[in-house]
Every structure is written in structure tokens, then in C-alpha cells.
Amino acid sequence: QVQLVQSGGGLVQTGGSLRLSCAAAGRTFSRYAMGWFRQAPGKEREFVATIIWTVGTTSYADSVKGRFTISRDVAKNTVYLQMNSLKPEDTVVYFCNIDQRNWGQGTQVTVSS
């Protein structure tokens, strides 16, 4: 079993910053990557960022490139999403995942204009 527990998020003004965390527990030894998706009401979940766990290689959606940074702490078994220069369109629920198979509970991010 794999458990993902998210923290962070909340309300911030346009241009502000937030950091999301996702702590993994359980049978995570075979994971390839961890990452973040986001989902707006009535829309499909969309890719945000991913990091290959062993080597730290990252990739980003064009919409967040240059503003968001994904990182990991191997010792803490945790992945982070540092979000800078936030825009109102970033207002959605963010989900972390392992290999797009196991998902966190979701975290609301709200950016006020």
C-alpha cells in the first residue's frame, strides 16, 4: 500500500508564492517518478510537473514553466512544488502522485486578483 499526504496550499494574492508538499509512505521503493497534476471543476486533470525519483530529472507543463519548481527530499520521501508568480488561473486543486497510479488527497490553491 502507498499513502500520499499533501500539505500546503491556501490563499495568496496574484504574484505571490506557495509551496505544496507531498509525503509518501508505504511500498514506494519501486517508484519511477513523482509529480503533480491539477484539476479545475468540470475539467480533466492536467499535468503540472514531474520528477524522476532516482536522478532528479524534472519536466513541466508549458503553463507553469519558469514559475513552478518541483523538487524532492529523498530522506523524507517527500516531493515539493514551489509555486511562484502565481496567477488567478492557477486557482485549482493540486494532486500529487506516484507514477500516476497513487494519488494524494488534493490541495486547494486559490490566487486572488
Buried (B, 14 or more C-beta within 10 A) or exposed (E): EBEBEBEBBEEBEEEEEBBBBBBBEEEBEEBEBBBBBBBEEEEEBEBBBBBBBEEEEBEBBEBBEEBBBBBBEEEEBBBBBBBBEBBEEBBBBBBBBBBBEBBBEBBEBBBEE
